[in-house]
Amino acid sequence: MMLTKYADYSVRVLMYLAARPGKKVPITAIADVYNISRNHLMKVSQNLARHGYIIGYRGKGGGIML
């Protein structure tokens, strides 16, 4: 099955967050682990948050979590 890069990044973000339940994870941590552009992950995480799959926290100490 072929996935678009956007779908692949979405699945990677969800898998990374699922392995760390209840913890806020900065997007840069996910970008470093998977060697993906931080800007691409920002777009992916904003879309996932908009649809209710993840929760996004802004500001210092922010991040994303399931």
Beta strands, then each sheet from edge to edge (+ up, - down):
strand 1: 55-57
strand 2: 63-65
sheet 1: 1+ 2-
end
